[in-house]
Amino acid sequence: MELKGLYTAIITPFRNGRVDYEKFKELIEAQIAGGADGIVPVGTSGESPTLSMEEHAEVIRVAVQAADGRCKIMAGSGANSTEEAIFLTKSAK
């Protein structure tokens, strides 16, 4: 994958202690409409450590689905635990 252009480390919005997937999709739409070449879900915007591994994987899945090939997705899969980073990388693939 050639990396060029604008990639946004997009936030993961929350409402009432849960990921707000509808707002997340709206944010993705706004980035695409604004000309972003790609987005980085659960990148370095700070919320990654607050998500379970399953939530983390779901955020990436929703991002891919919402973007629907209109921009590239660079899934964040870093973690403080090697086991968690391996799980997240495999699930992102």
C-alpha positions as YAML, in Angstrom:
chain: A
units: angstrom
residues:
- id: 1
  name: MET
  ca: [0.00, 0.00, 0.00]
- id: 2
  name: GLU
  ca: [1.44, 3.33, -1.07]
- id: 3
  name: LEU
  ca: [1.12, 5.94, 1.66]
- id: 4
  name: LYS
  ca: [0.68, 9.48, 0.44]
- id: 5
  name: GLY
  ca: [-1.68, 12.30, 1.18]
- id: 6
  name: LEU
  ca: [-3.67, 13.05, 4.31]
- id: 7
  name: TYR
  ca: [-4.36, 10.33, 6.89]
- id: 8
  name: THR
  ca: [-6.38, 11.27, 9.96]
- id: 9
  name: ALA
  ca: [-5.94, 9.54, 13.31]
- id: 10
  name: ILE
  ca: [-9.69, 9.61, 13.86]
- id: 11
  name: ILE
  ca: [-11.12, 9.65, 17.37]
- id: 12
  name: THR
  ca: [-13.40, 6.96, 18.72]
- id: 13
  name: PRO
  ca: [-16.42, 8.79, 20.15]
- id: 14
  name: PHE
  ca: [-18.19, 7.54, 23.27]
- id: 15
  name: ARG
  ca: [-21.70, 8.05, 24.61]
- id: 16
  name: ASN
  ca: [-22.77, 6.80, 28.04]
- id: 17
  name: GLY
  ca: [-19.56, 4.79, 28.46]
- id: 18
  name: ARG
  ca: [-19.86, 2.92, 25.15]
- id: 19
  name: VAL
  ca: [-18.45, 3.44, 21.68]
- id: 20
  name: ASP
  ca: [-20.85, 5.60, 19.68]
- id: 21
  name: TYR
  ca: [-20.65, 3.84, 16.33]
- id: 22
  name: GLU
  ca: [-23.18, 6.11, 14.62]
- id: 23
  name: LYS
  ca: [-21.14, 9.22, 15.50]
- id: 24
  name: PHE
  ca: [-17.98, 7.35, 14.47]
- id: 25
  name: LYS
  ca: [-19.49, 6.72, 11.02]
- id: 26
  name: GLU
  ca: [-20.41, 10.42, 10.78]
- id: 27
  name: LEU
  ca: [-16.82, 11.38, 11.57]
- id: 28
  name: ILE
  ca: [-15.55, 9.02, 8.88]
- id: 29
  name: GLU
  ca: [-17.98, 10.55, 6.36]
- id: 30
  name: ALA
  ca: [-16.74, 14.03, 7.29]
- id: 31
  name: GLN
  ca: [-13.11, 13.00, 6.76]
- id: 32
  name: ILE
  ca: [-13.87, 11.47, 3.38]
- id: 33
  name: ALA
  ca: [-15.93, 14.52, 2.33]
- id: 34
  name: GLY
  ca: [-13.00, 16.70, 3.42]
- id: 35
  name: GLY
  ca: [-10.63, 14.87, 1.11]
- id: 36
  name: ALA
  ca: [-8.77, 12.58, 3.50]
- id: 37
  name: ASP
  ca: [-6.84, 9.89, 1.64]
- id: 38
  name: GLY
  ca: [-7.08, 7.58, 4.63]
- id: 39
  name: ILE
  ca: [-8.07, 7.26, 8.24]
- id: 40
  name: VAL
  ca: [-6.34, 5.64, 11.18]
- id: 41
  name: PRO
  ca: [-8.93, 4.14, 13.53]
- id: 42
  name: VAL
  ca: [-7.69, 3.49, 17.08]
- id: 43
  name: GLY
  ca: [-4.43, 5.17, 16.15]
- id: 44
  name: THR
  ca: [-2.80, 7.59, 18.54]
- id: 45
  name: SER
  ca: [-5.75, 9.74, 19.54]
- id: 46
  name: GLY
  ca: [-5.68, 8.40, 23.10]
- id: 47
  name: GLU
  ca: [-8.72, 6.17, 23.54]
- id: 48
  name: SER
  ca: [-7.14, 2.88, 22.49]
- id: 49
  name: PRO
  ca: [-6.17, 1.78, 26.03]
- id: 50
  name: THR
  ca: [-9.77, 2.23, 27.19]
- id: 51
  name: LEU
  ca: [-11.13, -0.29, 24.68]
- id: 52
  name: SER
  ca: [-11.30, -4.03, 25.15]
- id: 53
  name: MET
  ca: [-9.58, -6.07, 22.45]
- id: 54
  name: GLU
  ca: [-12.99, -6.96, 21.02]
- id: 55
  name: GLU
  ca: [-14.11, -3.30, 20.95]
- id: 56
  name: HIS
  ca: [-10.81, -2.34, 19.31]
- id: 57
  name: ALA
  ca: [-11.34, -4.93, 16.57]
- id: 58
  name: GLU
  ca: [-14.97, -3.80, 16.12]
- id: 59
  name: VAL
  ca: [-13.95, -0.15, 15.70]
- id: 60
  name: ILE
  ca: [-11.60, -1.19, 12.89]
- id: 61
  name: ARG
  ca: [-14.28, -3.37, 11.28]
- id: 62
  name: VAL
  ca: [-16.82, -0.53, 11.39]
- id: 63
  name: ALA
  ca: [-14.26, 1.89, 9.91]
- id: 64
  name: VAL
  ca: [-13.56, -0.43, 6.98]
- id: 65
  name: GLN
  ca: [-17.28, -0.97, 6.41]
- id: 66
  name: ALA
  ca: [-18.12, 2.75, 6.65]
- id: 67
  name: ALA
  ca: [-15.30, 3.83, 4.34]
- id: 68
  name: ASP
  ca: [-16.41, 1.23, 1.80]
- id: 69
  name: GLY
  ca: [-13.22, 1.55, -0.26]
- id: 70
  name: ARG
  ca: [-13.48, 5.35, -0.58]
- id: 71
  name: CYS
  ca: [-10.29, 5.89, 1.41]
- id: 72
  name: LYS
  ca: [-7.55, 3.72, 2.81]
- id: 73
  name: ILE
  ca: [-7.66, 2.39, 6.35]
- id: 74
  name: MET
  ca: [-4.50, 2.13, 8.43]
- id: 75
  name: ALA
  ca: [-5.66, 0.21, 11.48]
- id: 76
  name: GLY
  ca: [-4.01, 1.06, 14.78]
- id: 77
  name: SER
  ca: [-2.93, -2.15, 16.48]
- id: 78
  name: GLY
  ca: [-0.32, -1.04, 18.98]
- id: 79
  name: ALA
  ca: [-0.69, -2.07, 22.61]
- id: 80
  name: ASN
  ca: [1.23, -2.22, 25.87]
- id: 81
  name: SER
  ca: [1.05, -6.01, 25.79]
- id: 82
  name: THR
  ca: [2.69, -8.07, 23.06]
- id: 83
  name: GLU
  ca: [-0.14, -10.61, 23.23]
- id: 84
  name: GLU
  ca: [-2.72, -7.85, 22.76]
- id: 85
  name: ALA
  ca: [-0.78, -6.24, 19.89]
- id: 86
  name: ILE
  ca: [-0.58, -9.61, 18.10]
- id: 87
  name: PHE
  ca: [-4.31, -10.21, 18.58]
- id: 88
  name: LEU
  ca: [-5.19, -6.72, 17.34]
- id: 89
  name: THR
  ca: [-2.89, -6.96, 14.32]
- id: 90
  name: LYS
  ca: [-4.28, -10.34, 13.32]
- id: 91
  name: SER
  ca: [-7.87, -9.18, 13.75]
- id: 92
  name: ALA
  ca: [-7.19, -6.01, 11.77]
- id: 93
  name: LYS
  ca: [-5.79, -8.00, 8.89]
...
